[in-house]
Amino acid sequence: MITAQIAARPDLPSRSAALAEVLATIPDPQARFGWLIEQARTRPLLPAELRRDEYRVPGCQVRLWFVPDYRDGCCWFQLDSDAVSLKAIGGLICDFYHGQPPAAILENAPEFLNELNLGTNLAESRRRTVWRVREMIRDFARQHIPPP
């Protein structure tokens, strides 16, 4: 999970700024990616009852589970994978949007991924999978926008 000081930020722009600040202290993109991998290794495993085919991300060569939930007006996300690189970047995106209202998710792109070159260490197929997770988050948020 992302650090507690970032997760405690109430809104996505401040989360993005705090995350970019933390990751910018690691100037080398390879070292930054290594830090994310270490963070992924400390993430809790997805419970066995959620490791079902209905939660598998389609088109992914490795097993990747994405579990969205909507409660109390906010979207909540869990992610796990057999591939630690997907667990790292996909988990980071899920943590970033975790607990946010649908409108905020749709209004805020995870710009820190590009700004800090976090996807450069991923193979093209893994990059596409990360963006698929991002689109799944947006689709889920879109489905839960309250009616006007």
N, C-alpha and C positions, 0 to 999 in steps of 0.2 A: 504494500500500500504506500501511497505517497506520504511524505512526512506529515506528522500531526499538525505542524504549524501551517502547512498548505491546506490540508483537509479542513481545518478549522475556519478558513476564510469563507465568509458567507456567500459571496457572489463569484461568478466565473471570471470576470476581468481581474479581480484581485487574486484569485487562485492562479490564473495564467501568469500574472506578473511575478508572484511569489515563486512559482515553479521555474520560470525562466531565470529568476535571480539565483535560485539554488543550483540549477544546472549550468549556469554561466560561470560558476566558480570552478567548474571542471572544463578547462579550455580545449582539451583534446577530444574530438568527437568519439574516438575509439574508447577513451577512458570514461566518457559520459555514458556510452552504451554499456560498458562494463558495470558502471554504478547501477544502471537500470536493471541489468541482469541480476546483480546481487539483491536488489530490492525485490525482484520477482521470486527469488529463491526463498524469501521470508514470507511471501504471501500465503495465507491459509489455503489449503486445498479445498476445492469445491466438494461439498458433501456427495457421497455416492448416489444418493437419491436424485441429485440434479445432473449427474453425468449420464443423461439419457439422450437418445437420438434426436428428440424434439428440440433440444437445446444446442445441437451441433451446428456450427457455422457451415453452410453449404459451400461446396467448391474448395474446401481446404484439404490439403493433402495429409495433414496431421490432425489429430483430434483437438478440436477447439470448441469449448462450450461457452455460450453467451446466455446468461439468465437475466432478463429484465423483469422488473416489478414496478408497479405503480401503487402508491399509497400516500395518504395525507397530502395529496396535491403535488407530489414529487416523484421523480423517476429514480429507481435504485438499480444498480447493475453489479453483477458478479461475472467473472470470467476466469477460466482456467484452460490450460493447454498442456499437451505433452511436450511442446516446443517452448523452451524457456524464452526464446526471443519474442515469440508471439505473446506469451504470458507477460513479458516485461512491457512491451509497447501497448498491446491491447488492454492490459490491466491498468496502465497509466491513464489511458483514455477513459476507461470505465470509472476509475477513481476520480478523475477530473470532473466528470458529469454526475457522479453519485450524489443523490439527495437534492438534486436541482429540479425546479419546475420545468415543465415542457417548453414554455416560451423562452426561457433563458438558454436552454440547450440549443434551440433552433436559431437563436440570435448570436451565439458565440462559437466560433470555429476554434479548434485546438491549434492556433497559430504557432505555439511553441514547438510543435513537431518540426515544422519547416525552418523556423528561425534558428533552432539549435541543431539542425541536420540530424535529427534522431532516426530518420528512416534510411540514412545512407549505408548503414551496416547490414541492411536486410536485403535478401534476394528479392528480385522483382515479384515473384509469386507471394512472398510474405508481405511485401509492401501493399500489394492489392488486397490481401486478407485483412491487414490493419485498417485500410480504408473501407473495406466491407463492414467491419465492426463499427466504424464511425457512422456509416450509413444506416446500419441497423439501429444504432442509438437514436439517430435523427428520425427514422421511420417510427420507432416506438414513441418518441416524444410527440411527433405529429399526430399519432393516434389518440393521444391523451390531452390534446389542447382542449380546454373547457370551451363549450359553445358560447358564442357572444351573447 
